Amino acid sequence: MSQVVVSSRSGGLQHEVQTGKHSFIADAGKDVGGAETGPDPHELLLASLGACTSMTLQLFAKRREWKLDHVNVVLTEETIEDPSNPGKKMSRINRDIEVKGDLNAEQVDTLKKIADKCPIHKLLTESKQIVTNLCDVGVESSGRVG
């Protein structure tokens, strides 16, 4: 089970992200009150998908001893009309993958299919459940923060 701890820092929207042995800053854009000292949450989500996609392709090719030299994944997020709900908006993630190496057309086609099997792609597209627990540390019985 993975665990990530995100803690607010004093003032602004800057947060420290701890992921096991690594830590870094996440922040928001200046347009919403952040200082842009680190990636924003949407960029972190896209980065997770891109890194997982590239790693999945590299591991797959390595197991098959394919000559995959380089993977480049460019991700963008945009808001579009929801085709299932007229008048409503939805997010669309565009993932452009460039592979370089001594690969034939069949191998490239297989890698495209494998990209959708990366664990983060599955997490984002398959059924999921998010359970939220609000811990009351520092909250008085009246409900006010103390």
N, C-alpha and C positions, 0 to 999 in steps of 0.2 A: 504494500500500500504506500503510495506517495503522500508526502506531507509537505505543504508549503505554508509558511507563516508570513503574513503581511501585517505590518505595524505602522500606524500613522506616526509621522514625525511632527514636532511642534511647528505649528503655523503652516499655512498653505495646504496643498494637496499631495505633497511628497510623501511616499511610503517606502519603508525598507522591506524588501522581499528576501526571505531566507528559504533556500531550497537545499536542505542537507548541508553540504560543505560550501555552498556558494551563497553570496548575498549581493544584491544590487538595488538600485533605486528605481521605483516606478513613479511617474508623475503624470500630470494632465497638461494639456495644452494651455497656452496663455489665454486663449479665447474663452476658457471656462474657469480661469482663476489659478491655473497651475503655473509652474516656472519652467516647464519643459526640461527638467534635469535628468529625465530618464524616459523610457518608452511608456506610452499610455496603455491602458488595459486592452484596447483593440489591437494595438501593435504587438503586445505580448501574445495575444491569442493567435494572430497571424503568424508570428514567429514560431510558436509551438507547432502549428500545422506545417509550416515550411521545413523546419528542422526535422520533424518526424517523417515527412515525405522523403526528404533527401536521404536520411539514414536508412529508411526502409528500402529504398531503391538500391542503395549501395550494398546493404547486407544481402538482399536478394541476388544481385548480380555476382557478388563475391562467392556465394554458395554454389552458383552455377558456373563459376570460373569464366564469367563474361568480362570482356575488356571495357568496363565502364570507368572512364578516367575522371569525369567531373559531372556534378549535378548542380544546376542553378534553379532555384524556385523563386518566382516573383509572385507575391500575393497582394491583392487589393480587395478592399471591401467597399461596397456601394449599396445605396438604398434604392430599391426598385418597387414597382407595383406588384402586389401579391396576386398571381394569376388565380389562386383559389378563393381569394376574398377581395372582390372588386372594391376599390376605394381605400384599401388598407395597404400599408407599406411592409416590406420585408427586407432583410439583409441578404446580399448575395456576395459570396467570396469567389473571386476569380483567381485560379491557380495556374500559372504558366510555368511549365517545367521544360528546362533545356538539359539534354543529356549529351555528353561528348564521349567518344570512345570508338573502338572498333566493333560496332554493333550493326547487325543487319536489320532490315525493316521489321521482321517478325519479333526480334528481341526488343526493339523500341516499342512496338505495339503492346507487348507483354508488360513492359515497364509502366506504360500508361495505365494498364489495368491494375497493376500492383500498387500504384500510388493511392488508389481508393481503399486499399487494405491497410494503410498505416493506422496504428492505434488511435492517433488523434483525429484522423478523418472519421473513423468509426465512432469515436466518442461524440463528435459533433453531429453526426448524421443518424445514429441509431437511438433507440429508446434509452432514456436516462432518467435518473431521479436525483434531485439535489435536495438534501435535507439541511435545513437551517436551524441552528440552535443558538439562541441569544443568551449568553452567560450574564448573570446579574452581578458580577463582581463590581463592587463600588457603587451599587445602587441601593438606596435606602428603601425600606418597606413602603414608603409613600410613592415610590416610582421615580423620585427625583434622583439625579446623579449626585453623589455626595463626595 
